[in-house]
Amino acid sequence: MQATEESVAAVAKPDTVSALERGIAVLRCFTETRRTLTSTELSRLTGVPRPTVTRLASTLVTLGLMKQEPEGDRYMLGPGVVSLARVFLAGLDVRAIARPHMQALAEEAGGSVYLAVPDGLEMVIVEACRPRTTMLAPRLDVGSRAPIANSALGRAYLWALFPEERARLIETLRLSRGSDWAALEPPLKKALEEGDRLGYCISAGEFHREINSVSVPLVGPNGEVMSLNCGTAAFVYTEDHLRQEIAPRLLKMAGALAADIGGHVPAPR
């Protein structure tokens, strides 16, 4: 899996502060593959004029959320982001409860197991477990992102939403992906229909062509929707293997975790 390359331009809303929205959009430009960016690159990715980006970057540097190279026009995330992330993760109690369930499945299935939460049009991994017995499993870390439209993590999350909320998010995805949407919509629709029938969603080489994975939504005690995922190299997990072997194990694990946290796993409709 890789981070998406779509623009992170902020969409102005009447009840939001546009300057703050733009600042957050700048921070979201940084990914595992885009660790440093120039103001010109930040402007292109956000759709915000370069002079405005420069002022935003200066403010974020002052706050410790970004750093600027001593010489030149390159920026990177600052230590302040780590502090915020640490506070968020510390409050996500489900991670500690989920970890033994996830590690057991990773060892049993021979694949990587992830727990992710939504952030805008992407899913962010908040817990990751890998089998100790193989080097073939994907090695995503906490903080890695996956697009909602064409990842199993995102599709399972989308499927679990209430119909009105799902429709709104799909429309936002359509607008954000532009000309790419024509290719993304049919497999997304198929995945959501499979969710209705089977209770899980698959991405077979659609997010990363060498990775096949399956995801199940998990609804927390307060109604928050998360996604659990198990996947590995496509030549190890064929699509048939995902359906026949991995999906039932993931559903069973999700059910056990849901019972532990007082949540539930949405049933097929």
C-alpha positions in Angstrom: 0.0 0.0 0.0 1.1 3.6 -0.7 -0.3 7.0 0.3 -2.7 8.5 -2.2 -1.4 11.2 -4.6 -4.7 13.0 -4.8 -4.9 16.7 -4.0 -5.6 17.6 -0.4 -7.2 20.9 -1.2 -9.4 22.0 1.6 -13.1 22.6 0.8 -14.4 25.7 2.4 -17.5 25.3 4.6 -19.5 28.0 6.3 -18.8 26.7 9.9 -15.0 26.3 9.5 -12.0 28.6 9.8 -10.4 28.7 6.4 -6.9 29.6 7.6 -6.9 26.6 10.0 -8.4 24.4 7.3 -5.6 25.4 4.9 -2.9 24.8 7.6 -4.2 21.3 8.2 -4.3 20.7 4.5 -0.6 21.6 4.3 0.3 19.1 7.1 -1.6 16.4 5.3 0.6 16.7 2.3 3.4 14.9 4.0 3.4 11.1 3.6 5.8 8.2 3.8 6.9 8.9 0.3 6.7 12.7 0.6 8.8 13.4 3.7 10.1 16.8 2.5 8.3 19.3 0.3 8.9 22.8 -1.1 6.4 25.6 -0.8 5.8 25.2 -4.6 5.0 21.5 -4.1 2.8 22.3 -1.1 0.9 24.9 -3.2 0.3 22.4 -6.0 -0.9 19.7 -3.6 -3.3 21.9 -1.6 -4.4 24.3 -4.3 -3.5 27.2 -2.0 -1.4 30.1 -3.5 2.3 29.9 -2.9 2.6 33.2 -0.8 -0.2 31.9 1.4 1.5 28.5 1.8 4.7 30.3 2.8 2.9 32.2 5.5 1.1 29.1 6.7 4.4 27.1 6.8 6.1 29.9 8.8 3.3 29.7 11.4 3.5 25.9 11.5 7.3 26.0 11.9 6.9 28.5 14.8 4.4 26.1 16.5 6.7 23.2 16.1 4.4 21.3 13.7 6.8 21.7 10.8 10.5 22.1 10.4 12.4 24.0 7.7 15.7 22.9 6.4 18.5 25.4 7.5 19.1 26.4 3.9 16.6 26.2 1.1 12.8 26.0 0.7 12.1 22.5 2.0 9.8 21.6 4.8 9.1 18.5 6.8 6.8 17.5 9.7 8.0 18.7 13.1 8.1 17.1 16.6 4.8 18.8 17.6 2.9 16.4 15.3 4.4 13.4 17.2 3.2 14.9 20.5 -0.3 15.3 19.2 -0.3 11.8 17.7 0.9 10.3 21.0 -2.0 12.0 22.9 -4.5 10.6 20.3 -3.1 7.1 20.4 -2.9 7.0 24.2 -6.7 7.7 24.3 -7.5 5.0 21.8 -7.9 2.2 24.3 -9.2 -0.2 21.7 -5.6 -0.5 20.4 -4.4 -2.3 23.5 -7.4 -4.6 23.6 -7.1 -5.3 19.9 -3.4 -6.0 19.8 -3.4 -9.6 21.1 -6.4 -10.5 18.9 -4.6 -9.0 15.9 -1.2 -10.7 16.6 -2.9 -14.1 17.0 -4.5 -13.7 13.6 -1.3 -12.5 12.0 0.5 -15.6 13.2 -2.3 -17.9 12.2 -3.0 -16.5 8.8 0.6 -15.5 7.9 -0.4 -12.0 6.9 -0.3 -8.5 8.3 -3.2 -7.3 10.4 -4.2 -3.7 10.7 -6.7 -1.5 12.6 -7.6 1.8 11.0 -9.8 4.8 11.6 -11.1 7.4 9.1 -9.4 10.7 8.4 -10.9 12.7 5.7 -10.9 10.7 2.5 -8.4 8.2 3.8 -8.0 5.6 6.5 -5.1 5.9 9.0 -3.6 2.8 10.5 -3.5 3.1 14.3 -2.3 -0.5 15.1 -0.3 -3.0 13.0 0.7 -6.6 13.7 2.9 -8.8 11.6 3.6 -12.5 11.7 7.0 -13.4 13.1 7.4 -16.4 10.8 7.5 -14.7 7.3 9.0 -11.7 5.7 6.4 -11.6 2.9 3.7 -9.7 4.9 3.2 -6.0 4.1 5.0 -3.8 6.5 2.9 -0.7 7.0 3.4 1.2 10.2 1.1 3.1 12.5 0.3 6.4 10.7 0.3 4.9 7.2 -2.7 5.9 5.1 -5.0 4.1 2.6 -7.5 5.7 0.3 -11.2 5.0 1.1 -12.2 4.4 -2.5 -10.0 1.5 -3.5 -8.6 0.0 -0.3 -10.3 -2.8 1.6 -9.9 -0.8 4.8 -11.8 2.1 3.2 -14.4 0.1 1.5 -15.3 -1.8 4.8 -15.6 1.5 6.6 -17.8 3.0 3.9 -20.0 0.0 3.8 -20.7 0.2 7.6 -21.9 3.8 7.5 -25.6 4.7 7.6 -26.9 5.1 4.0 -27.2 8.9 4.1 -23.7 9.3 5.5 -22.3 6.8 3.0 -24.0 8.6 0.1 -22.5 12.0 1.2 -19.0 10.5 1.5 -19.3 8.8 -1.9 -20.3 12.1 -3.5 -17.3 13.8 -1.8 -15.0 11.0 -3.2 -16.5 11.5 -6.6 -15.7 15.2 -6.6 -12.2 14.8 -5.2 -11.1 12.1 -7.6 -12.1 13.9 -10.8 -11.5 11.9 -13.9 -10.2 8.9 -11.9 -13.7 8.3 -10.6 -15.0 6.6 -13.7 -12.5 3.7 -13.1 -12.9 3.7 -9.3 -16.7 3.6 -9.0 -17.5 0.2 -10.5 -15.2 -1.8 -8.3 -16.2 0.2 -5.3 -19.9 -0.4 -6.0 -19.2 -4.2 -6.4 -17.3 -4.2 -3.1 -20.2 -2.5 -1.3 -22.6 -5.0 -2.7 -20.4 -7.8 -1.5 -20.4 -6.2 1.9 -24.2 -6.3 1.9 -24.0 -10.1 1.1 -20.9 -11.2 3.0 -20.1 -8.7 5.7 -16.6 -8.0 4.4 -14.9 -6.1 1.6 -11.9 -7.1 -0.6 -9.2 -5.2 -2.5 -7.4 -7.5 -4.8 -4.4 -5.6 -6.2 -6.5 -2.5 -6.6 -4.7 -0.3 -4.1 -1.3 -2.0 -4.4 -1.1 -4.4 -7.4 1.1 -6.8 -5.4 -1.1 -6.9 -2.3 -4.5 -8.7 -1.7 -6.4 -8.0 1.5 -9.8 -8.3 3.1 -11.4 -5.9 5.7 -14.2 -6.0 8.2 -15.8 -3.0 9.9 -15.8 -2.7 13.6 -18.2 -0.4 15.4 -17.1 0.8 18.8 -19.2 1.3 21.9 -19.9 4.9 21.1 -20.8 4.2 17.4 -17.4 5.1 16.0 -16.6 3.0 12.8 -13.2 1.5 12.4 -11.8 -1.2 10.0 -9.8 -4.3 10.6 -7.7 -5.7 7.7 -5.7 -8.8 6.9 -3.5 -9.0 3.8 -0.3 -10.1 2.2 1.4 -10.7 -1.1 -1.0 -11.5 -3.9 0.7 -14.8 -4.8 0.2 -15.9 -1.2 -3.4 -14.7 -0.7 -5.3 -15.4 -3.9 -8.8 -13.9 -4.0 -10.3 -17.3 -3.4 -8.0 -17.8 -0.4 -9.1 -14.5 1.0 -12.8 -15.5 0.7 -12.5 -19.1 1.9 -9.8 -18.9 4.6 -9.0 -15.4 5.7 -12.3 -13.6 5.7 -14.0 -16.1 8.1 -11.0 -15.8 10.5 -11.0 -12.0 10.3 -14.8 -12.0 11.0 -14.3 -14.3 14.0 -11.5 -12.2 15.3 -13.5 -9.0 14.8 -16.4 -10.5 16.7 -14.2 -11.5 19.7 -12.7 -8.0 19.7 -16.2 -6.3 19.5 -17.3 -8.4 22.5 -14.3 -7.2 24.5 -14.8 -3.5 23.8 -18.6 -3.5 23.9 -19.0 -2.8 20.2 -20.3 -4.9 17.3 -19.5 -6.1 13.8 -22.2 -5.1 11.3 -24.1 -8.0 9.9 -24.7 -8.6 6.1 -27.9 -7.0 5.0 
